[in-house]
Amino acid sequence: MSEFVIRGGEVVDASGRRTADVLVRDGVVAEVGAGLEAADVLDAAGAIVTPGFVDLHTHLREPGDEDAETIETGSRAAALGGYTAVVAMPNTRPPLDDPTVVRAVLAIGTEALCEVVSSGCITRGRAGEALAPMGELHALGVRVFTDDGSCVMSAGLMRRALEYSRGLPGAVVAQHAEDDSMCAGGSMHEGAVSSRLGIPGRPGEAEAIIVARDIRLAALTGARVHFLHLSTAASVDLVRAAKRDGVPVTCEVAPHHFTLTDEACATFDPAFKVHPPLRGAADVEAVRAGLADGTIDAIATDHAPHTPETKERPFEEAPPGMLGLETAAALALTELVEPGILTLEQALAALSWNPARIAGIDDRHGRTVAPGAPANLCVLDPAATWTVDPMALASRAHNTPYAGRTLRGRVRHTVLRGERVVLDGRATR
Ligand code: DOR
């Protein structure tokens, strides 16, 4: 029997907040209350005890690009960021369009420092031409279907995927909304800054056009659509209206889209290159407002490790993407909670229980901290400050755009199925 008490913290979950100790026994929460005792104590004084975070959008790079990240290193980064589950994106090599590959990822994931939830491709090879075997992937537990990294450009195929997904309980089709034909050759947001820098752009309308189309397809089919990494005011407005109309859509934003603008690209530092790109200040404001009013359901990292060899190429040649797992919660606290844009509860909802529900893993993640719940927990010190050092991150890659930035909010402990995978800010294995 393994048993420990998380002592002296403030428990914050979907049911509210209260000061309480949490007794964990044999992988589940055994008791929540005052003055709980156990031989083993995890200090939570001054800290928040919350359901572990759930990332709807992690690129783990295995199989195929293990020099950038592996399931092991990515899951360690996740645990250090307070995550107890991540949804692994499908643009691996080979992609997650086949039961054999998904089975392999899930098997390696059983040893990881967080639960590794496999997404599955919408189309074979993410090529946008024929549906992947969604039913077979669903039978392996896949609920999030996405061609992320690529947009499903054919409205007809997207419609078929949505119709098919209706027969798969819990399934959601997640779209990378960027119209290829408008973005081809673009490396940053199209606007005044891209004109000044002479870098070809990716217009904001390329996102809104697909969001508008897919809202109509969700309404037509009655199937759930989730929009990945939204970045523009227009998209947020479209989702807000769709929700008002009762269309079954959800959406996420990435921390870089509520913390950085396209001005950062003026450094020509490829650390700031990402798809969809960093936008202008008005879009950042709209994303923040969308989080505040609940239009945006989740904060998802789009953790996208790239090797130094590739990421240090000139801006236009470097691959898009940035690390996110170890900085997301601190960015949410520093940039959203501290200035009063979100309450702490809203930020934690966007990091934990909302994404858990979207991914269909809310039976074991994001749950109210109460007896019987699986012990997937994060103890977060909201006052601790730290400075981002790319070389000190657990990811195999170092491509964070936040190097040198001082953030408030640090994960003290992470508990996965009752195992202490992070203790006092350090991974235990
Ligand atoms: O910037 C990005 N990088 N956007 C994506 O959609 C894919 C990701 C990656 O895989 O590197």
Residues whose N, C-alpha, C, O or C-beta is under 5 A from the ligand:
A	BS01	DOR	H59 D148 G149 V274 H275 P276 A304 P320 G321
